[in-house]
Amino acid sequence: MDFQQRLQKAIERGSRAGDEQARAERDRELNEKELQRLHAQYRLELGERIERCLAQVADQFPGFQLESIVGERGWGAAIARDDLRIDRIAGRTNGFSRLEMFIRPYSSYRLLELAAKGTVQNREVFNRTQYQRLAEADLTSFTEMIDHGALEFAEMYAAKK
């Protein structure tokens, strides 16, 4: 085989390798777009669940204000309340209570991540994060965490009230 033939074969191999690399890159982009779509779908479902649960907790304790969380931190909801107590002995004291839950934005780690933080009468009672790989995410475990966090917060707030 002379040099010209070897040169042609090398060019063909390089061309095939380039085509395969471009095809792999397109597949990766498609996969990335599919994961982003899946994250958006899960975020919407779980965001609605968060909002419903927190609204029900707020309905049980007058004075809590429900707010939506939408931004760079994530998507979800929070309820908050400021209590003012006036006592002859202790004087005036403020008590802040807040429960927030949100789904963190999509990232290069390809995770579905739920963050929950509860504060009752100025004391942080829990701060949790649950995450799973997006391709393997189980929405049931996330809805259970949302329910559990809301119920736990309601129980702790009722005990301190």
Order of alpha helices (4+ residues) and beta strands (2+ residues): alpha-beta-beta-beta-beta-beta-alpha
